[in-house]
Amino acid sequence: MSETSGDRRPWLVGVSGASGTPYAASVIRALLHAGEDVDLVVSRASRLTILDETGHPFRDAHADADLRRWLARGADGTPDAFDVDAGTDTSRVRHWTPGDLAAGPSSGSYPVKGMLIVPASTACVAGVALGLSKDLLQRAASVTLKERRPLVVALRETPLTGQTLRHLVALDEAGAVVLPASPAFYAGARHIQDLVDFVAGRALDAAGVPHKLYHRWEGELGQGSGQGNGATGPMP
Ligand SMILES: Cc1cc2nc3c(=O)[nH]c(=O)nc-3n(C[C@H](O)[C@H](O)[C@H](O)COP(=O)(O)O)c2cc1C
């Protein structure tokens, strides 16, 4: 994984312990395809969701190999659905351990473009909303807000308590984009990966990063079924 150089200005990706690790893999792949550098923070709790959802561990001591295996995996469980060597240069990823509060992203003076938390747990949402900074992921998110940089929070939980809703309002008021991990069906999804890529694509839209992860609405009903009928309707 890469070392920080003078002009390196990565996107920070925080992976917290909510279900939805394929969303994180899709976002990281797309950032790398877009030629972006990535700084990655994988929370301690997310090691459980990664293990549960991929069948493999994510270990700090083997972060590069574990990341490559994770990025190669399709959302349907196919181990080599993606060719990690084709446009997904993982040497552009710098991994930081979640307990390292002296890491670069702990400081506003460390150059980053912004941060995406994908997926975001309710615990993470609470921690960032309250400014707890209990680990590097939460600290980096607080730094992103105080520096007025883009912060996208892709919450994955349902249903939501009033407490979480209030935390989400606090994040919105602090300048974050609250982006529920709720796939849409109007883009003509046929496979699990399409639904995952829709959420990842909307997160990248919010960050202003170009991608081709999903088919955009073109103003004609029928895209969702693959049977355009020529009628037009409001954007869903
Ligand atoms: C398999 C598994 C799935 C989980 N899914 C969710 C989820 O979808 N949303 C959520 O808010 N928490 C979920 N949790 C609970 C979080 O992991 C837990 O609240 C943890 O403290 C989050 O810590 P973090 O935000 O530091 O990663 C899940 C836990 C496990 C083990």
The ligand as an SDF file (V2000), in Angstrom:
LIG
                    3D

 31 33  0  0  0  0  0  0  0  0999 V2000
  -23.0160   -9.3220   11.8270 C   0  0  0  0  0  0  0  0  0  0  0  0
  -23.3200   -7.9640   12.3840 C   0  0  0  0  0  0  0  0  0  0  0  0
  -24.1280   -7.1010   11.6660 C   0  0  0  0  0  0  0  0  0  0  0  0
  -24.4190   -5.8240   12.1690 C   0  0  0  0  0  0  0  0  0  0  0  0
  -25.2150   -5.0060   11.4300 N   0  0  0  0  0  0  0  0  0  0  0  0
  -25.4570   -3.7530   11.8620 C   0  0  0  0  0  0  0  0  0  0  0  0
  -26.2060   -2.8460   11.0450 C   0  0  0  0  0  0  0  0  0  0  0  0
  -26.6560   -3.1710    9.9550 O   0  0  0  0  0  0  0  0  0  0  0  0
  -26.3860   -1.5810   11.4970 N   0  0  0  0  0  0  0  0  0  0  0  0
  -25.8730   -1.1580   12.7020 C   0  0  0  0  0  0  0  0  0  0  0  0
  -26.0650    0.0130   13.0470 O   0  0  0  0  0  0  0  0  0  0  0  0
  -25.1560   -1.9960   13.5050 N   0  0  0  0  0  0  0  0  0  0  0  0
  -24.9340   -3.2910   13.1210 C   0  0  0  0  0  0  0  0  0  0  0  0
  -24.1840   -4.1360   13.8890 N   0  0  0  0  0  0  0  0  0  0  0  0
  -23.7420   -3.6780   15.2140 C   0  0  0  0  0  0  0  0  0  0  0  0
  -22.4440   -2.8600   15.1620 C   0  0  0  0  0  0  0  0  0  0  0  0
  -21.3870   -3.6500   14.6670 O   0  0  0  0  0  0  0  0  0  0  0  0
  -22.1200   -2.3570   16.5790 C   0  0  0  0  0  0  0  0  0  0  0  0
  -23.0710   -1.3650   16.9910 O   0  0  0  0  0  0  0  0  0  0  0  0
  -20.7320   -1.7870   16.7010 C   0  0  0  0  0  0  0  0  0  0  0  0
  -20.5820   -1.2700   18.0090 O   0  0  0  0  0  0  0  0  0  0  0  0
  -20.4360   -0.7030   15.6940 C   0  0  0  0  0  0  0  0  0  0  0  0
  -19.1560   -0.1720   15.9730 O   0  0  0  0  0  0  0  0  0  0  0  0
  -18.3920    0.7990   14.9540 P   0  0  0  0  0  0  0  0  0  0  0  0
  -19.3530    1.8810   14.5830 O   0  0  0  0  0  0  0  0  0  0  0  0
  -17.2390    1.2900   15.7510 O   0  0  0  0  0  0  0  0  0  0  0  0
  -17.9470    0.0010   13.7990 O   0  0  0  0  0  0  0  0  0  0  0  0
  -23.8860   -5.4180   13.4070 C   0  0  0  0  0  0  0  0  0  0  0  0
  -23.0540   -6.2900   14.1340 C   0  0  0  0  0  0  0  0  0  0  0  0
  -22.7790   -7.5420   13.6080 C   0  0  0  0  0  0  0  0  0  0  0  0
  -21.8710   -8.4630   14.3870 C   0  0  0  0  0  0  0  0  0  0  0  0
  1  2  1  0
  2  3  1  0
  2 30  2  0
  3  4  2  0
  4  5  1  0
  4 28  1  0
  5  6  2  0
  6  7  1  0
  6 13  1  0
  7  8  2  0
  7  9  1  0
  9 10  1  0
 10 11  2  0
 10 12  1  0
 12 13  2  0
 13 14  1  0
 14 15  1  0
 14 28  1  0
 15 16  1  0
 16 17  1  0
 16 18  1  0
 18 19  1  0
 18 20  1  0
 20 21  1  0
 20 22  1  0
 22 23  1  0
 23 24  1  0
 24 25  2  0
 24 26  1  0
 24 27  1  0
 28 29  2  0
 29 30  1  0
 30 31  1  0
M  END
$$$$
